[in-house]
C-alpha cells in the first residue's frame, strides 16, 4: 500500500510548522547521506544502514545522549521505508493510544500487507504495564518497534521487550561533527541561517562547539538565538562574537541525570576515588554530582558506606565524621551543606584504608547462611526463669570481669564452628593496634592448636595491662553455692554469692 497522500491543508500546516520550528528541527538531516556521526551503526556496510536501505527493518532500541541523532534516525526511517510510520511520545501516550496504534497496524497488515513501524520516543518514560502492552505485538510482528532513550535500557526497558530488540548505542557527537552541522546551518538559506549573512568569529565557533558538550541540538538552537538577537553591524552582515554565544548558551550543556546511568557511574567514580586515596578527583566527582542536581542526602548515605567499607577500623573517626556530614546537610541545606560533604570525602580519601571489616562480615554471613538452625550454646543462653536454669541455660558461663584484663578462653560459636576467625585486621592505622591486641589475647587465652600464626604463648602482656591470672581460682569455686545474676547486657553469669553486686529488680534480659 502506498503511503497516504497529504492534502493541501496538510502541506500548509507542515510548511507553517517548519517555519516556526527551532533551527535544530529545521536542519534535521533527511537522508542517511546527510546524517552526521554514528558511523559505528550507520556507516557504509553497517547492519542498521543496510536494513534501512533495503527496507528490512527489525525492532531496535536507540540509546544515546541528548542531541546525538536518535529521533533524526527514526525520521530518516520514516522517509525511506515503505512501512507505515507511527510516532508516539512516551511522555504523553498511554495504553489506550498503544491499543489504537496496534488495532490500526493489524488492519493495515491484514488489508494491505503493509508493516507498521512504531516509534516510541523516550521509551524509558513508559512504566512496566505500558511496556508489557507493546510486547506481544512486537513478538508476533504486528509492529516493528523503534524505541529512543537517553537512559540505559538495561535498567529502564523490560528484559522481555529488550530481548526482542537490538540495542544500538549512539555516542555524543564530536566537536568537528557538530561543526559540520553548524556550518551547514550558516550556509543554508532555505532552512538555516543563510539569509542572515552571519559571520561567526573563529573563537566564538570554538566556544560554541565546546560548550555544546556533544549535543547538536544545543549548539544549533544557541546559534540561532545569538543570530536573532544580534542586529546587523557590518552592512547587512551579523558578526557573532564569543560574548554573543555566551549570552545565548548561559551555561554548558549538562548530561547528568540523577535517575539515569550517569547517576550510578558518577557515584561509582566518587567511591573509587576515595578508595584509591585521590582527594582531588573525589572533589571533582562530588562537584559533578551536586552541580548536576543530585540529592545530597543520597551522596551522604553513600559516603557513610565508604567509611565503613573502605576505611573501617583503620580510622574509626571516619564513620563519626561522615555521620556528622549527613547531619550537616540536614541542618544547613544547600549550598552550605555541600562543604560538609567535601570535607568528608577529602577526609576519607586521605584516611588509612582497610576492608578487613567488610570482608569479615561477609564471611560471617556466609557461615550464617549455612548454620541458621544451629542452637545457641547452653552456657551463653539467658536464664531468667527457674525452669530455664533447671535446663542448664547459662550453666558454666564464666564472667570475664572476674579475670585480670577481662580476658578468658571460652567458646562462643556453635559446636561446628569452633575456632572460626573472620576478622583479620590490617597493619594500617588504628587496626595495627587492634592486631597487636588480638595477638596478645590469642597468646594468653586460646589453646595452642587454635592460635593463629604468630600468636605465641610467650607474648608479653599488653602495654599498661596486667597479665591474666588464669582460671584456677575460679575453678576452685565451682563447688560453692552460687546464684545467677545479670550484667548490664542481661548475660547470665556464675559467680560466688558473696561477690555478687545486687541490682534490685533486675531479672536478666527480656
C-alpha positions in Angstrom: 0.0 0.0 0.0 1.5 3.4 -0.9 1.8 6.0 1.8 -1.3 8.2 2.5 -1.3 11.3 0.2 -1.2 14.6 2.1 -4.0 17.1 1.4 -3.4 20.8 0.7 -4.2 21.7 4.3 -1.7 19.1 5.5 1.0 20.7 3.3 0.2 24.2 4.5 0.3 23.1 8.1 3.6 21.4 7.6 5.1 24.5 6.0 3.9 26.7 8.8 5.4 24.3 11.4 8.6 24.2 9.5 8.9 28.0 9.5 8.2 28.2 13.3 10.4 25.2 14.3 13.7 25.8 16.0 16.8 25.7 13.9 17.8 22.2 15.1 14.4 20.8 13.9 14.6 22.7 10.5 18.1 21.4 9.8 17.3 17.9 10.7 19.0 15.5 8.2 16.5 13.9 5.8 18.7 11.1 4.4 21.5 8.8 5.7 23.9 10.7 3.4 23.1 14.0 5.3 23.3 12.2 8.7 26.4 13.2 10.7 28.2 10.9 13.1 27.4 7.4 14.5 29.4 5.7 11.8 29.7 2.7 14.1 26.0 1.9 13.4 25.0 3.7 10.2 28.4 3.9 8.4 28.8 2.2 5.0 28.1 -1.5 5.2 26.9 -1.5 8.8 23.9 -3.6 9.7 21.4 -0.8 10.5 22.3 1.2 7.4 21.7 -1.9 5.2 18.4 -2.7 7.0 17.2 0.8 6.4 18.3 0.9 2.7 16.8 -2.5 2.0 13.6 -1.8 3.9 14.2 -4.9 6.0 13.8 -3.3 9.4 13.7 -5.2 12.7 12.9 -3.9 16.2 15.6 -1.7 17.7 16.3 0.4 20.7 18.4 3.6 20.1 20.3 4.5 23.2 22.3 7.7 23.4 22.7 11.2 25.0 20.5 14.1 24.0 21.3 15.6 20.6 23.1 12.5 19.3 20.6 11.8 16.5 18.1 9.2 17.8 14.9 11.0 16.6 16.6 12.1 13.4 17.5 8.5 12.6 13.9 7.4 13.3 12.6 10.1 11.0 15.0 9.0 8.2 13.5 5.6 8.5 10.1 7.2 8.1 11.2 8.8 4.8 12.9 5.7 3.3 10.8 2.8 4.4 7.6 1.5 2.7 6.2 0.7 6.1 3.7 2.9 7.8 5.5 5.1 10.4 3.6 5.8 13.6 5.4 8.1 16.1 4.3 8.5 19.7 5.9 10.0 22.8 6.0 8.1 26.0 5.6 11.3 27.9 2.0 11.8 26.7 0.9 8.5 25.3 -0.9 5.8 27.3 -2.1 2.2 27.0 -5.2 3.4 25.1 -3.0 5.1 22.5 -1.0 1.9 22.1 -4.2 -0.2 21.6 -5.3 2.2 18.9 -2.0 2.0 17.1 -1.9 -1.8 17.3 -5.5 -2.1 16.0 -4.7 0.1 13.0 -1.5 -1.9 12.5 -3.4 -5.1 12.5 -5.9 -3.7 10.0 -3.2 -2.4 7.8 -1.3 -5.6 7.8 -4.4 -7.7 7.1 -5.9 -5.5 4.3 -2.8 -4.1 2.5 0.1 -6.4 3.7 1.8 -3.2 5.0 4.0 -3.3 8.1 3.9 -0.6 10.8 7.0 1.0 12.4 6.1 2.1 15.9 8.5 4.8 17.1 8.3 5.4 20.8 10.3 8.5 21.8 11.6 8.4 25.4 10.5 4.8 25.8 12.1 4.8 29.3 9.2 7.0 30.4 6.8 4.1 29.9 6.1 2.1 33.0 6.1 -1.7 33.2 2.4 -2.1 32.3 2.8 0.2 29.3 5.9 -1.7 28.0 4.1 -5.0 28.6 1.2 -3.8 26.5 3.6 -3.5 23.5 5.4 -6.8 24.0 3.0 -9.3 22.4 2.7 -7.2 19.2 6.5 -6.8 18.9 6.8 -10.5 19.4 4.3 -11.5 16.7 5.4 -8.9 14.2 2.3 -6.7 14.2 4.6 -3.7 14.8 8.3 -3.1 14.3 9.5 -1.2 17.3 12.0 1.7 17.3 12.5 3.0 20.9 14.6 6.0 21.7 16.0 6.6 25.1 18.7 8.6 26.9 18.7 6.0 29.8 20.4 2.7 30.0 17.9 0.2 28.6 19.2 -2.5 30.9 17.6 -0.5 33.7 14.7 1.2 32.0 13.3 -1.3 29.4 11.7 -4.6 30.5 14.0 -7.5 29.9 11.4 -9.3 27.9 11.0 -6.4 25.5 14.7 -5.8 25.4 15.4 -9.4 24.4 13.2 -8.9 21.3 15.0 -5.8 20.1 18.6 -5.0 19.0 20.2 -2.2 21.1 22.3 0.4 19.1 24.4 2.8 21.2 24.8 6.3 19.9 27.7 8.4 21.1 27.8 12.1 21.9 28.9 14.0 18.7 32.5 15.2 18.5 33.2 18.9 18.1 34.1 18.5 14.4 30.8 16.7 13.7 28.8 19.5 15.4 30.9 22.0 13.5 29.8 20.4 10.2 26.1 20.9 11.3 26.8 24.5 12.3 28.5 25.3 9.0 25.6 23.7 7.1 23.1 25.8 9.0 25.0 29.0 8.3 25.1 28.3 4.6 21.5 27.1 4.1 19.3 30.0 3.1 16.1 27.9 2.9 16.1 26.0 6.2 19.0 27.6 8.0 20.5 31.0 8.7 22.0 31.7 5.3 19.6 34.7 4.7 21.1 36.5 7.7 24.6 36.5 6.2 26.2 35.5 9.5 29.9 35.9 10.3 30.7 33.5 13.2 34.1 34.5 14.7 36.5 31.7 15.0 36.8 31.9 18.8 33.0 32.1 19.0 32.7 29.0 16.9 35.2 27.1 19.1 33.4 28.2 22.2 30.0 27.1 20.9 31.3 23.6 19.9 33.0 23.1 23.3 30.0 24.3 25.4 27.5 22.2 23.4 29.2 19.2 25.0 28.3 16.8 22.2 24.7 17.9 21.8 23.9 19.1 18.3 20.5 20.4 19.3 22.0 22.7 22.0 24.6 24.1 19.5 22.2 24.9 16.7 19.5 26.4 18.9 22.0 28.6 20.8 23.5 29.7 17.4 20.0 30.7 16.2 19.3 32.6 19.5 22.6 34.5 19.1 21.9 35.4 15.5 18.3 36.6 16.0 19.4 38.8 19.0 22.2 40.5 17.1 21.4 43.4 14.8 23.4 43.8 11.5 26.7 45.5 12.2 28.8 45.3 9.0 26.4 46.5 6.4 23.8 43.7 6.2 26.0 41.1 7.9 25.8 39.9 11.5 29.1 39.3 13.4 28.6 36.8 16.2 31.2 37.0 19.0 32.1 34.9 22.0 30.0 37.2 24.2 27.0 36.6 21.9 27.4 32.9 22.1 27.9 33.0 25.9 24.7 35.0 26.4 22.8 32.5 24.2 24.1 29.4 26.0 24.1 30.8 29.5 25.8 27.6 30.8 27.4 24.5 29.5 25.0 21.7 28.4 24.9 19.1 31.2 24.1 15.5 30.6 23.8 14.5 34.2 20.6 12.7 35.1 20.2 11.9 38.7 17.9 9.0 37.9 19.8 7.6 35.0 23.0 5.7 34.2 25.3 8.7 34.9 23.9 8.8 38.4 25.4 5.3 39.1 28.6 6.0 37.1 29.3 9.2 39.0 28.8 7.7 42.4 30.9 4.7 41.4 33.7 7.1 40.3 33.5 9.0 43.6 33.7 5.8 45.6 36.7 4.6 43.7 38.5 7.9 44.1 38.0 7.7 47.9 39.2 4.0 47.9 42.2 4.9 45.8 43.2 7.8 48.1 42.7 10.6 45.5 41.1 13.6 47.3 41.3 15.8 44.2 39.4 13.5 41.9 37.0 12.8 44.7 36.2 16.5 45.0 35.7 16.7 41.2 33.2 13.9 41.0 31.4 15.1 44.1 31.1 18.5 42.4 29.8 16.9 39.2 27.1 15.2 41.1 25.9 18.1 43.2 26.2 20.5 40.3 24.0 18.1 38.2 21.2 18.2 40.8 22.0 15.0 42.7 20.3 14.6 46.0 23.0 15.5 48.6 21.4 13.0 51.1 21.9 10.2 48.6 25.6 11.2 48.4 25.8 11.4 52.2 24.4 7.9 52.5 27.0 6.5 50.1 29.8 8.4 51.8 28.9 6.8 55.1 29.0 3.4 53.3 32.5 4.3 52.0 33.6 5.0 55.6 32.7 1.5 56.8 33.5 -0.4 53.7 36.9 1.0 52.7 38.3 2.6 55.9 36.6 0.7 58.7 38.6 0.4 61.9 41.7 1.7 60.3 40.3 5.1 61.3 37.2 4.8 63.5 36.8 8.5 63.3 35.8 8.3 59.6 32.3 6.9 60.5 31.7 9.7 63.0 32.8 12.4 60.5 30.6 11.1 57.7 27.6 10.9 60.0 28.3 14.5 61.0 28.4 15.5 57.4 25.0 13.8 56.8 23.6 15.7 59.8 25.1 19.0 58.5 23.3 18.5 55.2 20.0 18.2 57.1 20.8 21.3 59.2 22.3 23.6 56.6 20.8 22.5 53.3 22.5 23.5 50.1 24.8 25.0 49.1 26.3 25.5 52.6 26.0 21.8 53.5 27.9 20.8 50.3 31.1 21.8 52.1 30.4 19.2 54.8 30.3 16.5 52.1 33.5 17.9 50.6 35.2 17.7 54.0 34.0 14.2 54.5 35.2 12.9 51.1 38.7 14.5 51.5 39.0 13.0 55.0 38.0 9.5 53.7 40.4 9.8 50.7 43.4 10.6 52.9 42.5 8.2 55.7 44.3 4.8 56.0 42.4 2.1 54.2 41.1 -1.3 55.3 38.3 -3.6 54.0 39.0 -6.1 56.8 35.7 -5.4 58.5 33.8 -5.5 55.2 35.3 -8.9 54.3 35.0 -10.4 57.8 31.3 -9.6 58.0 30.7 -11.1 54.5 32.5 -14.3 55.6 30.4 -14.4 58.8 27.2 -14.0 56.8 28.4 -16.9 54.6 28.5 -19.2 57.6 25.2 -17.8 58.9 23.6 -18.9 55.7 24.8 -22.5 56.3 24.1 -22.7 60.0 20.9 -20.7 60.6 19.4 -23.6 62.7 22.4 -24.2 65.0 21.4 -23.8 68.6 23.0 -21.1 70.9 25.4 -22.9 73.2 23.8 -23.5 76.6 26.3 -21.5 78.6 25.6 -18.4 76.5 21.8 -18.5 76.9 19.7 -16.2 79.0 18.1 -17.9 82.1 15.5 -15.5 83.6 13.3 -18.4 84.9 13.9 -21.3 87.3 12.8 -23.7 84.5 15.4 -22.4 82.2 18.1 -22.6 84.8 17.0 -26.2 85.5 17.5 -27.0 81.8 21.1 -25.8 82.0 20.7 -22.4 80.4 23.7 -20.2 81.4 25.4 -23.0 83.3 29.2 -22.9 83.1 29.4 -19.3 81.8 32.5 -17.6 83.1 32.3 -13.9 83.8 35.2 -12.1 82.0 35.4 -9.3 84.6 36.5 -11.8 87.2 39.8 -12.2 85.3 42.7 -9.8 85.1 42.4 -7.8 81.9 38.9 -9.3 81.4 40.3 -11.9 79.1 39.1 -15.5 79.1 39.2 -18.6 77.0 35.6 -19.5 76.4 33.9 -20.9 73.3 31.2 -18.7 71.8 30.5 -20.3 68.5 28.1 -23.2 67.8 29.8 -26.5 68.0 30.5 -26.9 64.3 32.1 -23.5 64.0 34.6 -23.8 66.9 37.7 -21.8 66.4 36.4 -19.8 63.4 38.1 -16.5 62.7 36.6 -13.8 60.5 38.2 -10.5 61.4 41.9 -10.2 60.3 42.9 -6.6 60.9 45.5 -5.0 58.6 48.6 -3.3 59.9 47.3 0.2 58.8 46.1 2.9 61.0 44.3 2.0 64.2 44.0 -1.6 63.0 47.7 -2.0 63.8 46.8 -1.6 67.5 43.8 -3.9 67.2 46.0 -6.6 65.6 48.5 -6.4 68.4 45.8 -6.6 71.0 44.2 -9.7 69.3 47.6 -11.4 69.0 48.2 -10.8 72.7 44.7 -12.1 73.6 45.2 -15.2 71.5 48.5 -15.9 73.1 47.0 -15.8 76.6 43.6 -17.3 76.2 43.5 -19.8 73.4 44.9 -23.4 73.3 47.9 -23.7 71.1 46.0 -25.6 68.4 43.5 -22.7 68.0 46.0 -19.9 68.0 46.6 -18.1 64.6 50.1 -18.0 63.3 52.3 -15.6 65.2 50.3 -15.7 68.5 53.0 -17.2 70.7 52.2 -18.2 74.3 55.2 -16.3 75.5 53.9 -13.0 74.2 54.2 -10.2 76.8 51.2 -8.6 78.4 49.6 -5.7 76.6 51.2 -2.4 77.4 49.7 -0.9 80.6 47.7 -4.0 81.5 48.2 -6.9 83.9 48.7 -10.4 82.6 45.6 -12.6 83.3 45.9 -14.7 86.4 44.4 -17.8 84.9 41.2 -19.8 85.7 42.4 -21.9 88.7 40.9 -19.6 91.4 37.5 -19.6 89.6 37.5 -23.3 89.1 38.1 -23.8 92.9 34.8 -22.0 93.5 32.8 -24.4 91.3 31.5 -26.4 94.2 30.4 -23.4 96.2 26.9 -22.2 96.4 26.3 -19.8 93.5 23.4 -17.9 92.0 22.6 -16.2 88.7 23.0 -12.5 88.2 22.5 -10.4 85.1 25.2 -8.0 83.9 24.2 -4.7 82.1 23.5 -6.6 78.9 21.5 -9.3 80.6 24.0 -12.1 80.1 23.8 -14.7 82.8 27.0 -15.2 84.9 28.1 -17.8 87.5 29.7 -16.0 90.4 30.0 -16.6 94.2 27.1 -15.0 96.1 29.3 -13.1 98.4 30.9 -11.2 95.5 27.7 -10.5 93.5 26.7 -6.9 93.3 23.0 -6.5 93.8 20.7 -4.8 91.3 17.2 -4.7 92.8 14.5 -5.7 90.4 17.0 -7.0 87.7 15.9 -10.3 86.2 18.0 -10.6 83.1 17.4 -9.6 79.6 13.9 -9.6 78.0 
